[in-house]
Amino acid sequence: MKVYKDIDFNKGLTAEQLAMLEDVANSLAIPDEECPELTDEQITRLAEVARTRRQQTQTKQTVAIRLSPQALTKAKSLGKGYTTILSRILETALADNEIIKQYL
């Protein structure tokens, strides 16, 4: 059963919302046809995928690049973690051959 509620994050939770969250936290997940219980093989495969992804993201290399003052200012305006965001932008751009051709 899906329940949708609008929550105003600028206000505190109502008593009803808190009670609903407590009910969800205390309820058991019951597998059904839309979300069946995972087999041991599926769980093992998911663990392998998670481990591989963690290793890929943790093996970053430090490099020095030259950026224009405008690019650096814009990047820093993204706040803490801006180098990670720059890395994701570069990965996305480098995966698109049309973008690469545009700047060659």
Phi, psi and omega in degrees: 000127178261137177233127179249131178225140173274130180237127175272107185287352177276349179243161176289164178287145177283166177300321179296316179295318177298317179297319179297317180295322177296319178299316180295317181297328183267357182269154178270145174281126181248115180298145175219189183293332178280333182218077184288162178293139181284145176279165177301322179296318179295319179297317178299316180295317178299320178296320178296316179298315180298317180297317179297315180297319178298317180295320181294322182278339182270352182258051179281152179247146178272129177224160176251129176231155179259124180243150175292156177303324180294316180295318180294318179298315179297316180298313181294334179292346178286347176092193182303137181089013183297332179291326176294319178296317177300319179299316179295320178298314179298316179301316180295314181295318182289342177277350182252108183299329180294320178294317179300313180300324181300328185253005176277000000 
